[in-house]
Amino acid sequence: MNAKIEAVLFDWGGTLATWHDIELFEVWRAVSAVMDHTEPEELAARLVAAEGSVWRRSRDEHRSSTLDEVCLLAEMVMTPAALAEYERQWDPHTELEPDAIDTLGVLRSRGLKVGVLSNTIWSRQRHEAIFARDGVLDLLDGAVYTSEIPYTKPHPEAFLAAMRSVGVSDPSRCLFVGDRLFDDVWGAQNVGMRAAHLPHSAIPTEQIGHTEGTPDATVQRLSELPALIDSWNEAAA
């Protein structure tokens, strides 16, 4: 018999936040233009290549990176004005799923711990500013951003760190919710968590890993999660 779920851990981009297709070159070209670089398109191309390299490393070796490392690899120093432009370019793509806040509130009202585990090159400060803007920050019991740890999903240590961040010690009592069958579903199940798949993201081919997990459940909306967890927990009683 499965254990009762005590914690729900969420991926961020494509799960709590709505999936958007991003033109990275356009983002980096705008940043390069703010820096008054003599060849903004050449710098943008270097930055795209640098970012691509750290995400390939994440996919293949599950090692993390930071925005600072991307800039270092591209031989670029991020100025305050450039960072502000970078964040401005990304802001429209950080919007929450419409039912995210209500769902997190319902889960917490049931006594469940709620956390986030995001593969990201952004800082905790940046993520927390976005969550505070959208009224989510106070609904989280814990969060792990891979820019702060050595590993990315699907490495087991990333999931275990997220579990510990919400004060839970048994992976079988955790449900991970994500949009990626490799990073999120396979990774979570590999440490003994259950996994729910939100299948609406257009994952770029180069970001798809070597394995696709079979989710314990597939949900079309985050708002389906409370009833799903209720049914599992009632069956485990």
Long-range contacts (C-beta under 8 A, 24 or more apart in sequence): 1-235, 1-236, 2-172, 2-194, 2-232, 2-235, 2-236, 3-170, 3-172, 3-173, 3-236, 4-173, 4-232, 4-233, 4-236, 4-237, 5-112, 5-173, 5-174, 5-175, 5-194, 5-229, 5-232, 5-233, 6-112, 6-113, 6-168, 6-170, 6-173, 6-174, 7-112, 7-113, 7-114, 7-115, 7-141, 7-163, 7-166, 7-168, 7-173, 7-174, 7-175, 8-107, 8-112, 8-113, 8-114, 8-115, 8-174, 8-175, 8-176, 8-177, 8-225, 8-229, 9-114, 9-115, 9-116, 9-117, 9-159, 9-162, 9-163, 9-166, 9-174, 9-175, 9-176, 9-177, 9-188, 9-193, 10-114, 10-115, 10-116, 10-117, 10-176, 10-177, 10-178, 11-116, 11-117, 11-118, 11-119, 11-153, 11-176, 11-177, 11-178, 11-179, 11-180, 11-183, 11-184, 12-116, 12-118, 12-120, 12-127, 13-118, 13-120, 13-179, 14-178, 14-179, 14-180, 14-198, 14-200, 14-201, 14-203, 15-97, 15-177, 15-178, 15-179, 15-184, 15-198, 15-222, 16-96, 16-97, 16-100, 16-116, 16-136, 16-222, 17-93, 17-94, 17-95, 17-96, 17-97, 17-100, 18-95, 18-96, 18-97, 19-179, 19-200, 19-201, 19-202, 20-92, 20-93, 21-202, 22-93, 24-48, 24-51, 26-89, 27-86, 27-89, 27-90, 30-85, 30-89, 31-82, 31-85, 31-86, 31-89, 32-82, 34-79, 34-81, 34-82, 34-84, 34-85, 35-76, 35-79, 35-81, 35-82, 43-74, 43-76, 46-74, 46-75, 46-76, 47-71, 47-74, 47-76, 49-74, 50-74, 51-121, 52-206, 54-121, 55-206, 55-207, 56-206, 58-119, 58-146, 58-152, 59-182, 59-206, 59-207, 59-208, 59-209, 62-151, 62-152, 62-153, 62-154, 62-155, 62-158, 63-150, 63-151, 63-152, 64-119, 64-146, 64-147, 64-149, 64-150, 64-151, 64-152, 65-121, 65-147, 66-121, 66-123, 66-147, 67-121, 67-122, 67-123, 67-147, 69-121, 70-121, 87-126, 94-130, 95-134, 96-134, 96-136, 97-221, 97-222, 99-221, 99-222, 99-223, 100-134, 100-136, 100-222, 101-134, 101-135, 101-136, 101-139, 102-223, 103-222, 103-223, 103-225, 103-226, 104-136, 104-139, 104-140, 105-139, 106-226, 107-225, 107-226, 107-229, 108-139, 110-226, 110-229, 110-230, 112-229, 113-141, 113-142, 113-166, 113-167, 113-168, 114-139, 114-140, 114-141, 114-166, 115-140, 115-141, 115-142, 115-143, 115-144, 115-162, 115-163, 115-165, 115-166, 116-140, 116-142, 116-143, 116-144, 116-145, 116-162, 117-143, 117-144, 117-146, 117-153, 117-158, 117-159, 117-161, 117-162, 117-176, 118-143, 118-144, 118-145, 118-146, 119-146, 119-152, 119-153, 119-158, 119-183, 120-145, 120-146, 120-147, 121-147, 122-147, 123-147, 124-148, 141-165, 141-166, 141-167, 142-166, 142-167, 152-183, 153-178, 153-180, 153-183, 153-184, 153-187, 154-182, 154-183, 154-184, 154-186, 154-187, 154-188, 154-190, 154-209, 155-187, 156-187, 156-190, 156-191, 158-187, 159-187, 159-188, 159-190, 159-191, 159-193, 160-191, 163-193, 175-216, 175-225, 175-229, 177-219, 177-222, 177-225, 179-203, 180-207, 180-209, 181-212, 181-213, 181-215, 182-208, 182-209, 182-210, 182-211, 182-212, 182-213, 183-209, 184-213, 185-212, 185-213, 185-214, 185-215, 186-211, 186-212, 186-213, 187-213, 188-213, 189-213, 189-216, 194-232, 196-225, 196-228, 198-222
